[in-house]
Amino acid sequence: MNYYTIKRIKRYVVVTLLLIALFSTIFILIKAYSIKEWNTLTASLAVIVAISTLYISMKNTWQKEDEQEPDFLINWDFKSNNVSNYLTIQNIGGGNAYDISIEWIKTLKNSDNEPVSFGIIPTLAKGQIKKTMVSTIPDTWSNAKEYGTDNENFTGKIFYKLRKNSKRYQQMEFSISLGHKRYRNNFEDIEQEFYAQGKKIVKQLELINKHLDDMLEIKKGSKE
């Protein structure tokens, strides 16, 4: 049972106990009202307010705890290199993670036919990014064929520690799609073609303008 499952169970138990206490207090309040026990009714109202305040306080605390925990995003690097394909892992959470590594369920391989790996990352701070090479552009995704032409999603798990000296690893599943990268490549090709055609049009316009200028000069000279 991992850290997140244990955390959810603990929170579920706490909320359940608060609900039991709340319903029990409401039951007592109704009984006190029916027999005109005003002191008991007042005390019950105070307990209900206290339970509500406690729940709101715990909810805010849990939210802050969640925001301070690490979270990860594995994605393609579209900007760094036009020759090779890179994967990046980024800590998009609010806290540091330690001894991070990945384990593939459905393996994405590099150009050496080995599973793509980031190695063991000692520390990944909030917002920090690490990258690893997948393959050069001509060799891209040749290993995908073994899964079928329409099956482009690769999945795995990220293992990490919440504290440097901890012996317990947490895990998180991830998925990466070849379709995202292929779409990006196609888009880049279209974009490059657009700019190339634009440059050609500009050059043609410049030639037309030059030709018109030459014609005007010739016409002006003939009049003189």
Rosetta blueprint (number, residue, H / E / L):
1 M L
2 N L
3 Y H
4 Y H
5 T H
6 I H
7 K H
8 R H
9 I H
10 K H
11 R H
12 Y H
13 V H
14 V H
15 V H
16 T H
17 L H
18 L H
19 L H
20 I H
21 A H
22 L H
23 F H
24 S H
25 T H
26 I H
27 F H
28 I H
29 L H
30 I H
31 K H
32 A H
33 Y H
34 S H
35 I L
36 K L
37 E L
38 W H
39 N H
40 T H
41 L H
42 T H
43 A H
44 S H
45 L H
46 A H
47 V H
48 I H
49 V H
50 A H
51 I H
52 S H
53 T H
54 L H
55 Y H
56 I H
57 S H
58 M H
59 K H
60 N H
61 T H
62 W H
63 Q H
64 K H
65 E H
66 D H
67 E H
68 Q L
69 E L
70 P L
71 D L
72 F E
73 L E
74 I E
75 N E
76 W E
77 D E
78 F L
79 K L
80 S L
81 N L
82 N L
83 V L
84 S E
85 N E
86 Y E
87 L E
88 T E
89 I E
90 Q E
91 N E
92 I L
93 G L
94 G L
95 G L
96 N L
97 A E
98 Y E
99 D E
100 I E
101 S E
102 I E
103 E E
104 W E
105 I L
106 K L
107 T L
108 L L
109 K E
110 N L
111 S L
112 D L
113 N L
114 E L
115 P E
116 V L
117 S L
118 F L
119 G L
120 I L
121 I E
122 P E
123 T E
124 L E
125 A L
126 K L
127 G L
128 Q L
129 I E
130 K E
131 K E
132 T E
133 M E
134 V E
135 S E
136 T E
137 I H
138 P H
139 D H
140 T L
141 W L
142 S H
143 N H
144 A H
145 K H
146 E H
147 Y H
148 G L
149 T L
150 D L
151 N L
152 E L
153 N E
154 F E
155 T E
156 G E
157 K E
158 I E
159 F E
160 Y E
161 K E
162 L L
163 R L
164 K L
165 N L
166 S L
167 K L
168 R L
169 Y L
170 Q E
171 Q E
172 M E
173 E E
174 F E
175 S E
176 I E
177 S E
178 L H
179 G H
180 H H
181 K H
182 R H
183 Y H
184 R H
185 N H
186 N H
187 F H
188 E H
189 D H
190 I H
191 E H
192 Q H
193 E H
194 F H
195 Y H
196 A H
197 Q H
198 G H
199 K H
200 K H
201 I H
202 V H
203 K H
204 Q H
205 L H
206 E H
207 L H
208 I H
209 N H
210 K H
211 H H
212 L H
213 D H
214 D H
215 M H
216 L H
217 E H
218 I H
219 K H
220 K H
221 G H
222 S H
223 K H
224 E L
